[in-house]
Amino acid sequence: KRYGYHRTSTREQHLDRGIKEITAIVSRTIWNWTDQQTGKNFNCPRYQVLKEDVLRAGDELIITE
């Protein structure tokens, strides 16, 4: 499976741009996960769920921003 994850830090940044970028990279993204949090670390809620509960060996994760 392929997953796309996109994070923005501020409301002025747009999630749409990252989703379009991910979709351009893979012809069919099964899931797009997004967070709008600080970029200082990866302690973003949806990223943690994706990393800990969703991704399996052999899955591909594409991260933007």
CHARMM internal coordinates of N, CA and C (Angstrom, degrees):
IC EDIT
DIST 1 N 1 CA 1.4484
DIST 1 CA 1 C 1.5204
ANGL 1 N 1 CA 1 C 109.20
DIST 1 C 2 N 1.3097
ANGL 1 CA 1 C 2 N 114.93
DIHE 1 N 1 CA 1 C 2 N 154.28
DIST 2 N 2 CA 1.4627
ANGL 1 C 2 N 2 CA 121.35
DIHE 1 CA 1 C 2 N 2 CA 175.91
DIST 2 CA 2 C 1.5123
ANGL 2 N 2 CA 2 C 109.30
DIHE 1 C 2 N 2 CA 2 C -116.75
DIST 2 C 3 N 1.3170
ANGL 2 CA 2 C 3 N 115.73
DIHE 2 N 2 CA 2 C 3 N 137.84
DIST 3 N 3 CA 1.4536
ANGL 2 C 3 N 3 CA 121.75
DIHE 2 CA 2 C 3 N 3 CA 178.78
DIST 3 CA 3 C 1.5129
ANGL 3 N 3 CA 3 C 108.81
DIHE 2 C 3 N 3 CA 3 C -127.25
DIST 3 C 4 N 1.2980
ANGL 3 CA 3 C 4 N 116.78
DIHE 3 N 3 CA 3 C 4 N 143.07
DIST 4 N 4 CA 1.4544
ANGL 3 C 4 N 4 CA 121.55
DIHE 3 CA 3 C 4 N 4 CA 173.89
DIST 4 CA 4 C 1.5173
ANGL 4 N 4 CA 4 C 109.30
DIHE 3 C 4 N 4 CA 4 C -114.51
DIST 4 C 5 N 1.3260
ANGL 4 CA 4 C 5 N 116.95
DIHE 4 N 4 CA 4 C 5 N 136.04
DIST 5 N 5 CA 1.4648
ANGL 4 C 5 N 5 CA 121.62
DIHE 4 CA 4 C 5 N 5 CA 177.53
DIST 5 CA 5 C 1.5168
ANGL 5 N 5 CA 5 C 108.22
DIHE 4 C 5 N 5 CA 5 C -127.94
DIST 5 C 6 N 1.3177
ANGL 5 CA 5 C 6 N 116.97
DIHE 5 N 5 CA 5 C 6 N 129.28
DIST 6 N 6 CA 1.4689
ANGL 5 C 6 N 6 CA 122.03
DIHE 5 CA 5 C 6 N 6 CA -179.59
DIST 6 CA 6 C 1.5130
ANGL 6 N 6 CA 6 C 108.77
DIHE 5 C 6 N 6 CA 6 C -133.28
DIST 6 C 7 N 1.3339
ANGL 6 CA 6 C 7 N 116.49
DIHE 6 N 6 CA 6 C 7 N 133.32
DIST 7 N 7 CA 1.4493
ANGL 6 C 7 N 7 CA 121.96
DIHE 6 CA 6 C 7 N 7 CA -179.32
DIST 7 CA 7 C 1.5128
ANGL 7 N 7 CA 7 C 109.87
DIHE 6 C 7 N 7 CA 7 C -127.96
DIST 7 C 8 N 1.3042
ANGL 7 CA 7 C 8 N 116.55
DIHE 7 N 7 CA 7 C 8 N 137.56
DIST 8 N 8 CA 1.4577
ANGL 7 C 8 N 8 CA 121.28
DIHE 7 CA 7 C 8 N 8 CA 171.15
DIST 8 CA 8 C 1.5130
ANGL 8 N 8 CA 8 C 108.02
DIHE 7 C 8 N 8 CA 8 C -120.08
DIST 8 C 9 N 1.3265
ANGL 8 CA 8 C 9 N 116.42
DIHE 8 N 8 CA 8 C 9 N 155.97
DIST 9 N 9 CA 1.4669
ANGL 8 C 9 N 9 CA 121.16
DIHE 8 CA 8 C 9 N 9 CA -177.72
DIST 9 CA 9 C 1.5214
ANGL 9 N 9 CA 9 C 113.11
DIHE 8 C 9 N 9 CA 9 C -94.65
DIST 9 C 10 N 1.3180
ANGL 9 CA 9 C 10 N 116.57
DIHE 9 N 9 CA 9 C 10 N -29.99
DIST 10 N 10 CA 1.4591
ANGL 9 C 10 N 10 CA 119.75
DIHE 9 CA 9 C 10 N 10 CA -174.96
DIST 10 CA 10 C 1.5220
ANGL 10 N 10 CA 10 C 110.54
DIHE 9 C 10 N 10 CA 10 C -130.84
DIST 10 C 11 N 1.3053
ANGL 10 CA 10 C 11 N 114.99
DIHE 10 N 10 CA 10 C 11 N 164.19
DIST 11 N 11 CA 1.4684
ANGL 10 C 11 N 11 CA 119.59
DIHE 10 CA 10 C 11 N 11 CA 177.83
DIST 11 CA 11 C 1.5239
ANGL 11 N 11 CA 11 C 111.48
DIHE 10 C 11 N 11 CA 11 C -70.65
DIST 11 C 12 N 1.3244
ANGL 11 CA 11 C 12 N 116.84
DIHE 11 N 11 CA 11 C 12 N -17.81
DIST 12 N 12 CA 1.4602
ANGL 11 C 12 N 12 CA 119.80
DIHE 11 CA 11 C 12 N 12 CA 178.33
DIST 12 CA 12 C 1.5278
ANGL 12 N 12 CA 12 C 111.41
DIHE 11 C 12 N 12 CA 12 C -74.21
DIST 12 C 13 N 1.3218
ANGL 12 CA 12 C 13 N 117.09
DIHE 12 N 12 CA 12 C 13 N -22.55
DIST 13 N 13 CA 1.4560
ANGL 12 C 13 N 13 CA 120.83
DIHE 12 CA 12 C 13 N 13 CA 175.53
DIST 13 CA 13 C 1.5215
ANGL 13 N 13 CA 13 C 107.80
DIHE 12 C 13 N 13 CA 13 C -84.08
DIST 13 C 14 N 1.3058
ANGL 13 CA 13 C 14 N 116.84
DIHE 13 N 13 CA 13 C 14 N 150.04
DIST 14 N 14 CA 1.4517
ANGL 13 C 14 N 14 CA 120.62
DIHE 13 CA 13 C 14 N 14 CA -173.31
DIST 14 CA 14 C 1.5224
ANGL 14 N 14 CA 14 C 111.81
DIHE 13 C 14 N 14 CA 14 C -113.08
DIST 14 C 15 N 1.3279
ANGL 14 CA 14 C 15 N 115.63
DIHE 14 N 14 CA 14 C 15 N 130.69
DIST 15 N 15 CA 1.4558
ANGL 14 C 15 N 15 CA 120.86
DIHE 14 CA 14 C 15 N 15 CA 178.07
DIST 15 CA 15 C 1.5242
ANGL 15 N 15 CA 15 C 111.45
DIHE 14 C 15 N 15 CA 15 C -66.35
DIST 15 C 16 N 1.3272
ANGL 15 CA 15 C 16 N 117.56
DIHE 15 N 15 CA 15 C 16 N -29.66
DIST 16 N 16 CA 1.4679
ANGL 15 C 16 N 16 CA 120.97
DIHE 15 CA 15 C 16 N 16 CA -177.79
DIST 16 CA 16 C 1.5195
ANGL 16 N 16 CA 16 C 112.58
DIHE 15 C 16 N 16 CA 16 C -56.26
DIST 16 C 17 N 1.3197
ANGL 16 CA 16 C 17 N 117.33
DIHE 16 N 16 CA 16 C 17 N -40.25
DIST 17 N 17 CA 1.4708
ANGL 16 C 17 N 17 CA 120.55
DIHE 16 CA 16 C 17 N 17 CA -177.45
DIST 17 CA 17 C 1.5232
ANGL 17 N 17 CA 17 C 110.76
DIHE 16 C 17 N 17 CA 17 C -60.49
DIST 17 C 18 N 1.3206
ANGL 17 CA 17 C 18 N 117.06
DIHE 17 N 17 CA 17 C 18 N -45.92
DIST 18 N 18 CA 1.4568
ANGL 17 C 18 N 18 CA 120.58
DIHE 17 CA 17 C 18 N 18 CA -179.80
DIST 18 CA 18 C 1.5136
ANGL 18 N 18 CA 18 C 112.78
DIHE 17 C 18 N 18 CA 18 C -66.32
DIST 18 C 19 N 1.3209
ANGL 18 CA 18 C 19 N 116.17
DIHE 18 N 18 CA 18 C 19 N -39.16
DIST 19 N 19 CA 1.4568
ANGL 18 C 19 N 19 CA 119.88
DIHE 18 CA 18 C 19 N 19 CA 178.76
DIST 19 CA 19 C 1.5265
ANGL 19 N 19 CA 19 C 110.24
DIHE 18 C 19 N 19 CA 19 C -64.02
DIST 19 C 20 N 1.3270
ANGL 19 CA 19 C 20 N 117.21
DIHE 19 N 19 CA 19 C 20 N -41.57
DIST 20 N 20 CA 1.4648
ANGL 19 C 20 N 20 CA 120.65
DIHE 19 CA 19 C 20 N 20 CA 177.01
DIST 20 CA 20 C 1.5218
ANGL 20 N 20 CA 20 C 110.64
DIHE 19 C 20 N 20 CA 20 C -63.53
DIST 20 C 21 N 1.3300
ANGL 20 CA 20 C 21 N 116.85
DIHE 20 N 20 CA 20 C 21 N -40.14
DIST 21 N 21 CA 1.4657
ANGL 20 C 21 N 21 CA 121.17
DIHE 20 CA 20 C 21 N 21 CA 179.81
DIST 21 CA 21 C 1.5330
ANGL 21 N 21 CA 21 C 110.71
DIHE 20 C 21 N 21 CA 21 C -63.59
DIST 21 C 22 N 1.3090
ANGL 21 CA 21 C 22 N 116.45
DIHE 21 N 21 CA 21 C 22 N -45.51
DIST 22 N 22 CA 1.4646
ANGL 21 C 22 N 22 CA 120.39
DIHE 21 CA 21 C 22 N 22 CA 178.85
DIST 22 CA 22 C 1.5225
ANGL 22 N 22 CA 22 C 110.34
DIHE 21 C 22 N 22 CA 22 C -62.81
DIST 22 C 23 N 1.3216
ANGL 22 CA 22 C 23 N 116.90
DIHE 22 N 22 CA 22 C 23 N -45.31
DIST 23 N 23 CA 1.4585
ANGL 22 C 23 N 23 CA 121.18
DIHE 22 CA 22 C 23 N 23 CA -179.07
DIST 23 CA 23 C 1.5242
ANGL 23 N 23 CA 23 C 110.95
DIHE 22 C 23 N 23 CA 23 C -61.78
DIST 23 C 24 N 1.3266
ANGL 23 CA 23 C 24 N 117.47
DIHE 23 N 23 CA 23 C 24 N -35.02
DIST 24 N 24 CA 1.4563
ANGL 23 C 24 N 24 CA 120.82
DIHE 23 CA 23 C 24 N 24 CA 177.39
DIST 24 CA 24 C 1.5264
ANGL 24 N 24 CA 24 C 111.51
DIHE 23 C 24 N 24 CA 24 C -67.48
DIST 24 C 25 N 1.3252
ANGL 24 CA 24 C 25 N 117.08
DIHE 24 N 24 CA 24 C 25 N -30.75
DIST 25 N 25 CA 1.4646
ANGL 24 C 25 N 25 CA 121.14
DIHE 24 CA 24 C 25 N 25 CA -179.19
DIST 25 CA 25 C 1.5224
ANGL 25 N 25 CA 25 C 110.96
DIHE 24 C 25 N 25 CA 25 C -74.56
DIST 25 C 26 N 1.2974
ANGL 25 CA 25 C 26 N 117.02
DIHE 25 N 25 CA 25 C 26 N -42.88
DIST 26 N 26 CA 1.4686
ANGL 25 C 26 N 26 CA 120.80
DIHE 25 CA 25 C 26 N 26 CA 179.43
DIST 26 CA 26 C 1.5162
ANGL 26 N 26 CA 26 C 108.89
DIHE 25 C 26 N 26 CA 26 C -115.53
DIST 26 C 27 N 1.2906
ANGL 26 CA 26 C 27 N 116.33
DIHE 26 N 26 CA 26 C 27 N 138.04
DIST 27 N 27 CA 1.4569
ANGL 26 C 27 N 27 CA 118.76
DIHE 26 CA 26 C 27 N 27 CA -176.34
DIST 27 CA 27 C 1.5220
ANGL 27 N 27 CA 27 C 112.19
DIHE 26 C 27 N 27 CA 27 C -67.67
DIST 27 C 28 N 1.3136
ANGL 27 CA 27 C 28 N 117.19
DIHE 27 N 27 CA 27 C 28 N -29.39
DIST 28 N 28 CA 1.4612
ANGL 27 C 28 N 28 CA 119.12
DIHE 27 CA 27 C 28 N 28 CA 178.38
DIST 28 CA 28 C 1.5267
ANGL 28 N 28 CA 28 C 108.69
DIHE 27 C 28 N 28 CA 28 C -145.54
DIST 28 C 29 N 1.2991
ANGL 28 CA 28 C 29 N 116.52
DIHE 28 N 28 CA 28 C 29 N 107.35
DIST 29 N 29 CA 1.4508
ANGL 28 C 29 N 29 CA 121.80
DIHE 28 CA 28 C 29 N 29 CA 177.70
DIST 29 CA 29 C 1.5203
ANGL 29 N 29 CA 29 C 108.07
DIHE 28 C 29 N 29 CA 29 C -90.79
DIST 29 C 30 N 1.3066
ANGL 29 CA 29 C 30 N 116.34
DIHE 29 N 29 CA 29 C 30 N 123.61
DIST 30 N 30 CA 1.4547
ANGL 29 C 30 N 30 CA 120.54
DIHE 29 CA 29 C 30 N 30 CA -177.73
DIST 30 CA 30 C 1.5256
ANGL 30 N 30 CA 30 C 110.37
DIHE 29 C 30 N 30 CA 30 C -68.45
DIST 30 C 31 N 1.3206
ANGL 30 CA 30 C 31 N 117.54
DIHE 30 N 30 CA 30 C 31 N -46.11
DIST 31 N 31 CA 1.4631
ANGL 30 C 31 N 31 CA 122.77
DIHE 30 CA 30 C 31 N 31 CA -178.40
DIST 31 CA 31 C 1.5163
ANGL 31 N 31 CA 31 C 109.66
DIHE 30 C 31 N 31 CA 31 C -134.12
DIST 31 C 32 N 1.2956
ANGL 31 CA 31 C 32 N 117.33
DIHE 31 N 31 CA 31 C 32 N 139.16
DIST 32 N 32 CA 1.4615
ANGL 31 C 32 N 32 CA 122.94
DIHE 31 CA 31 C 32 N 32 CA 168.90
DIST 32 CA 32 C 1.5190
ANGL 32 N 32 CA 32 C 107.23
DIHE 31 C 32 N 32 CA 32 C -115.61
DIST 32 C 33 N 1.3075
ANGL 32 CA 32 C 33 N 116.91
DIHE 32 N 32 CA 32 C 33 N 122.58
DIST 33 N 33 CA 1.4582
ANGL 32 C 33 N 33 CA 122.98
DIHE 32 CA 32 C 33 N 33 CA 178.43
DIST 33 CA 33 C 1.5125
ANGL 33 N 33 CA 33 C 107.54
DIHE 32 C 33 N 33 CA 33 C -111.03
DIST 33 C 34 N 1.3263
ANGL 33 CA 33 C 34 N 117.16
DIHE 33 N 33 CA 33 C 34 N 138.95
DIST 34 N 34 CA 1.4606
ANGL 33 C 34 N 34 CA 120.30
DIHE 33 CA 33 C 34 N 34 CA -179.14
DIST 34 CA 34 C 1.5254
ANGL 34 N 34 CA 34 C 110.72
DIHE 33 C 34 N 34 CA 34 C -136.39
DIST 34 C 35 N 1.3250
ANGL 34 CA 34 C 35 N 115.32
DIHE 34 N 34 CA 34 C 35 N 150.76
DIST 35 N 35 CA 1.4602
ANGL 34 C 35 N 35 CA 123.68
DIHE 34 CA 34 C 35 N 35 CA 171.49
DIST 35 CA 35 C 1.5166
ANGL 35 N 35 CA 35 C 107.16
DIHE 34 C 35 N 35 CA 35 C -138.04
DIST 35 C 36 N 1.3078
ANGL 35 CA 35 C 36 N 116.65
DIHE 35 N 35 CA 35 C 36 N 153.13
DIST 36 N 36 CA 1.4543
ANGL 35 C 36 N 36 CA 121.12
DIHE 35 CA 35 C 36 N 36 CA 173.25
DIST 36 CA 36 C 1.5252
ANGL 36 N 36 CA 36 C 105.93
DIHE 35 C 36 N 36 CA 36 C -125.12
DIST 36 C 37 N 1.3370
ANGL 36 CA 36 C 37 N 114.33
DIHE 36 N 36 CA 36 C 37 N 86.62
DIST 37 N 37 CA 1.4563
ANGL 36 C 37 N 37 CA 122.57
DIHE 36 CA 36 C 37 N 37 CA -173.33
DIST 37 CA 37 C 1.5253
ANGL 37 N 37 CA 37 C 109.28
DIHE 36 C 37 N 37 CA 37 C -141.77
DIST 37 C 38 N 1.3138
ANGL 37 CA 37 C 38 N 115.87
DIHE 37 N 37 CA 37 C 38 N 173.73
DIST 38 N 38 CA 1.4509
ANGL 37 C 38 N 38 CA 121.34
DIHE 37 CA 37 C 38 N 38 CA 177.51
DIST 38 CA 38 C 1.5218
ANGL 38 N 38 CA 38 C 111.49
DIHE 37 C 38 N 38 CA 38 C -59.13
DIST 38 C 39 N 1.3145
ANGL 38 CA 38 C 39 N 116.26
DIHE 38 N 38 CA 38 C 39 N 149.65
DIST 39 N 39 CA 1.4556
ANGL 38 C 39 N 39 CA 121.37
DIHE 38 CA 38 C 39 N 39 CA 178.97
DIST 39 CA 39 C 1.5141
ANGL 39 N 39 CA 39 C 113.21
DIHE 38 C 39 N 39 CA 39 C -94.62
DIST 39 C 40 N 1.3343
ANGL 39 CA 39 C 40 N 118.07
DIHE 39 N 39 CA 39 C 40 N 8.71
DIST 40 N 40 CA 1.4624
ANGL 39 C 40 N 40 CA 121.05
DIHE 39 CA 39 C 40 N 40 CA -177.25
DIST 40 CA 40 C 1.5229
ANGL 40 N 40 CA 40 C 112.19
DIHE 39 C 40 N 40 CA 40 C -66.62
DIST 40 C 41 N 1.3267
ANGL 40 CA 40 C 41 N 117.42
DIHE 40 N 40 CA 40 C 41 N -28.43
DIST 41 N 41 CA 1.4565
ANGL 40 C 41 N 41 CA 120.26
DIHE 40 CA 40 C 41 N 41 CA -178.74
DIST 41 CA 41 C 1.5281
ANGL 41 N 41 CA 41 C 108.99
DIHE 40 C 41 N 41 CA 41 C -155.33
DIST 41 C 42 N 1.2971
ANGL 41 CA 41 C 42 N 115.34
DIHE 41 N 41 CA 41 C 42 N -177.31
DIST 42 N 42 CA 1.4689
ANGL 41 C 42 N 42 CA 120.33
DIHE 41 CA 41 C 42 N 42 CA -179.08
DIST 42 CA 42 C 1.5257
ANGL 42 N 42 CA 42 C 111.54
DIHE 41 C 42 N 42 CA 42 C -103.08
DIST 42 C 43 N 1.3221
ANGL 42 CA 42 C 43 N 118.59
DIHE 42 N 42 CA 42 C 43 N 27.40
DIST 43 N 43 CA 1.4583
ANGL 42 C 43 N 43 CA 121.61
DIHE 42 CA 42 C 43 N 43 CA 177.40
DIST 43 CA 43 C 1.5323
ANGL 43 N 43 CA 43 C 111.04
DIHE 42 C 43 N 43 CA 43 C -83.84
DIST 43 C 44 N 1.3009
ANGL 43 CA 43 C 44 N 116.45
DIHE 43 N 43 CA 43 C 44 N 45.04
DIST 44 N 44 CA 1.4639
ANGL 43 C 44 N 44 CA 122.86
DIHE 43 CA 43 C 44 N 44 CA 178.57
DIST 44 CA 44 C 1.5274
ANGL 44 N 44 CA 44 C 107.95
DIHE 43 C 44 N 44 CA 44 C -93.02
DIST 44 C 45 N 1.3335
ANGL 44 CA 44 C 45 N 117.70
DIHE 44 N 44 CA 44 C 45 N 133.70
DIST 45 N 45 CA 1.4682
ANGL 44 C 45 N 45 CA 121.18
DIHE 44 CA 44 C 45 N 45 CA -172.42
DIST 45 CA 45 C 1.5272
ANGL 45 N 45 CA 45 C 114.82
DIHE 44 C 45 N 45 CA 45 C -54.86
DIST 45 C 46 N 1.3184
ANGL 45 CA 45 C 46 N 117.21
DIHE 45 N 45 CA 45 C 46 N -50.28
DIST 46 N 46 CA 1.4715
ANGL 45 C 46 N 46 CA 118.97
DIHE 45 CA 45 C 46 N 46 CA -176.25
DIST 46 CA 46 C 1.5215
ANGL 46 N 46 CA 46 C 111.56
DIHE 45 C 46 N 46 CA 46 C -70.51
DIST 46 C 47 N 1.3273
ANGL 46 CA 46 C 47 N 117.53
DIHE 46 N 46 CA 46 C 47 N -32.47
DIST 47 N 47 CA 1.4664
ANGL 46 C 47 N 47 CA 120.08
DIHE 46 CA 46 C 47 N 47 CA 175.81
DIST 47 CA 47 C 1.5245
ANGL 47 N 47 CA 47 C 110.19
DIHE 46 C 47 N 47 CA 47 C -63.92
DIST 47 C 48 N 1.3317
ANGL 47 CA 47 C 48 N 117.29
DIHE 47 N 47 CA 47 C 48 N -42.26
DIST 48 N 48 CA 1.4613
ANGL 47 C 48 N 48 CA 120.91
DIHE 47 CA 47 C 48 N 48 CA -179.74
DIST 48 CA 48 C 1.5334
ANGL 48 N 48 CA 48 C 110.97
DIHE 47 C 48 N 48 CA 48 C -62.76
DIST 48 C 49 N 1.3297
ANGL 48 CA 48 C 49 N 117.93
DIHE 48 N 48 CA 48 C 49 N -42.03
DIST 49 N 49 CA 1.4665
ANGL 48 C 49 N 49 CA 121.19
DIHE 48 CA 48 C 49 N 49 CA 176.72
DIST 49 CA 49 C 1.5203
ANGL 49 N 49 CA 49 C 109.83
DIHE 48 C 49 N 49 CA 49 C -62.31
DIST 49 C 50 N 1.3215
ANGL 49 CA 49 C 50 N 116.22
DIHE 49 N 49 CA 49 C 50 N -45.96
DIST 50 N 50 CA 1.4570
ANGL 49 C 50 N 50 CA 121.08
DIHE 49 CA 49 C 50 N 50 CA 179.74
DIST 50 CA 50 C 1.5189
ANGL 50 N 50 CA 50 C 110.30
DIHE 49 C 50 N 50 CA 50 C -58.37
DIST 50 C 51 N 1.3330
ANGL 50 CA 50 C 51 N 116.71
DIHE 50 N 50 CA 50 C 51 N -49.71
DIST 51 N 51 CA 1.4614
ANGL 50 C 51 N 51 CA 122.01
DIHE 50 CA 50 C 51 N 51 CA -177.21
DIST 51 CA 51 C 1.5297
ANGL 51 N 51 CA 51 C 112.38
DIHE 50 C 51 N 51 CA 51 C -66.40
DIST 51 C 52 N 1.3195
ANGL 51 CA 51 C 52 N 117.14
DIHE 51 N 51 CA 51 C 52 N -42.98
DIST 52 N 52 CA 1.4629
ANGL 51 C 52 N 52 CA 120.62
DIHE 51 CA 51 C 52 N 52 CA -172.25
DIST 52 CA 52 C 1.5310
ANGL 52 N 52 CA 52 C 114.40
DIHE 51 C 52 N 52 CA 52 C -88.89
DIST 52 C 53 N 1.3334
ANGL 52 CA 52 C 53 N 117.34
DIHE 52 N 52 CA 52 C 53 N -30.92
DIST 53 N 53 CA 1.4634
ANGL 52 C 53 N 53 CA 119.41
DIHE 52 CA 52 C 53 N 53 CA -171.79
DIST 53 CA 53 C 1.5217
ANGL 53 N 53 CA 53 C 115.56
DIHE 52 C 53 N 53 CA 53 C -116.72
DIST 53 C 54 N 1.3273
ANGL 53 CA 53 C 54 N 117.90
DIHE 53 N 53 CA 53 C 54 N -18.46
DIST 54 N 54 CA 1.4597
ANGL 53 C 54 N 54 CA 119.66
DIHE 53 CA 53 C 54 N 54 CA -171.40
DIST 54 CA 54 C 1.5359
ANGL 54 N 54 CA 54 C 112.40
DIHE 53 C 54 N 54 CA 54 C -109.08
DIST 54 C 55 N 1.3101
ANGL 54 CA 54 C 55 N 116.89
DIHE 54 N 54 CA 54 C 55 N -51.52
DIST 55 N 55 CA 1.4666
ANGL 54 C 55 N 55 CA 120.20
DIHE 54 CA 54 C 55 N 55 CA -174.58
DIST 55 CA 55 C 1.5260
ANGL 55 N 55 CA 55 C 111.86
DIHE 54 C 55 N 55 CA 55 C -64.74
DIST 55 C 56 N 1.3053
ANGL 55 CA 55 C 56 N 115.78
DIHE 55 N 55 CA 55 C 56 N 138.40
DIST 56 N 56 CA 1.4663
ANGL 55 C 56 N 56 CA 123.18
DIHE 55 CA 55 C 56 N 56 CA 177.73
DIST 56 CA 56 C 1.5221
ANGL 56 N 56 CA 56 C 108.63
DIHE 55 C 56 N 56 CA 56 C -125.03
DIST 56 C 57 N 1.3065
ANGL 56 CA 56 C 57 N 116.24
DIHE 56 N 56 CA 56 C 57 N 162.68
DIST 57 N 57 CA 1.4644
ANGL 56 C 57 N 57 CA 121.61
DIHE 56 CA 56 C 57 N 57 CA 177.97
DIST 57 CA 57 C 1.5214
ANGL 57 N 57 CA 57 C 109.35
DIHE 56 C 57 N 57 CA 57 C -52.88
DIST 57 C 58 N 1.3174
ANGL 57 CA 57 C 58 N 116.13
DIHE 57 N 57 CA 57 C 58 N 131.77
DIST 58 N 58 CA 1.4560
ANGL 57 C 58 N 58 CA 121.49
DIHE 57 CA 57 C 58 N 58 CA 179.76
DIST 58 CA 58 C 1.5226
ANGL 58 N 58 CA 58 C 114.30
DIHE 57 C 58 N 58 CA 58 C 93.15
DIST 58 C 59 N 1.3384
ANGL 58 CA 58 C 59 N 118.17
DIHE 58 N 58 CA 58 C 59 N -13.42
DIST 59 N 59 CA 1.4613
ANGL 58 C 59 N 59 CA 121.02
DIHE 58 CA 58 C 59 N 59 CA 176.65
DIST 59 CA 59 C 1.5203
ANGL 59 N 59 CA 59 C 109.27
DIHE 58 C 59 N 59 CA 59 C -71.78
DIST 59 C 60 N 1.3079
ANGL 59 CA 59 C 60 N 116.30
DIHE 59 N 59 CA 59 C 60 N 156.62
DIST 60 N 60 CA 1.4588
ANGL 59 C 60 N 60 CA 123.03
DIHE 59 CA 59 C 60 N 60 CA 179.49
DIST 60 CA 60 C 1.5278
ANGL 60 N 60 CA 60 C 108.60
DIHE 59 C 60 N 60 CA 60 C -116.15
DIST 60 C 61 N 1.3322
ANGL 60 CA 60 C 61 N 116.71
DIHE 60 N 60 CA 60 C 61 N 129.30
DIST 61 N 61 CA 1.4539
ANGL 60 C 61 N 61 CA 121.99
DIHE 60 CA 60 C 61 N 61 CA 178.24
DIST 61 CA 61 C 1.5227
ANGL 61 N 61 CA 61 C 109.05
DIHE 60 C 61 N 61 CA 61 C -117.27
DIST 61 C 62 N 1.3203
ANGL 61 CA 61 C 62 N 116.94
DIHE 61 N 61 CA 61 C 62 N 126.31
DIST 62 N 62 CA 1.4604
ANGL 61 C 62 N 62 CA 123.21
DIHE 61 CA 61 C 62 N 62 CA 177.52
DIST 62 CA 62 C 1.5154
ANGL 62 N 62 CA 62 C 106.86
DIHE 61 C 62 N 62 CA 62 C -111.27
DIST 62 C 63 N 1.3513
ANGL 62 CA 62 C 63 N 116.84
DIHE 62 N 62 CA 62 C 63 N 122.64
DIST 63 N 63 CA 1.4572
ANGL 62 C 63 N 63 CA 122.12
DIHE 62 CA 62 C 63 N 63 CA -177.67
DIST 63 CA 63 C 1.5168
ANGL 63 N 63 CA 63 C 109.45
DIHE 62 C 63 N 63 CA 63 C -114.56
DIST 63 C 64 N 1.3435
ANGL 63 CA 63 C 64 N 117.24
DIHE 63 N 63 CA 63 C 64 N 131.67
DIST 64 N 64 CA 1.4589
ANGL 63 C 64 N 64 CA 121.88
DIHE 63 CA 63 C 64 N 64 CA 176.70
DIST 64 CA 64 C 1.5183
ANGL 64 N 64 CA 64 C 110.22
DIHE 63 C 64 N 64 CA 64 C -113.46
DIST 64 C 65 N 1.3357
ANGL 64 CA 64 C 65 N 115.45
DIHE 64 N 64 CA 64 C 65 N 166.92
DIST 65 N 65 CA 1.4652
ANGL 64 C 65 N 65 CA 125.48
DIHE 64 CA 64 C 65 N 65 CA -179.39
DIST 65 CA 65 C 1.4844
ANGL 65 N 65 CA 65 C 109.47
DIHE 64 C 65 N 65 CA 65 C 61.34
END
COOR INIT
IC SEED 1 N 1 CA 1 C
IC BUILD
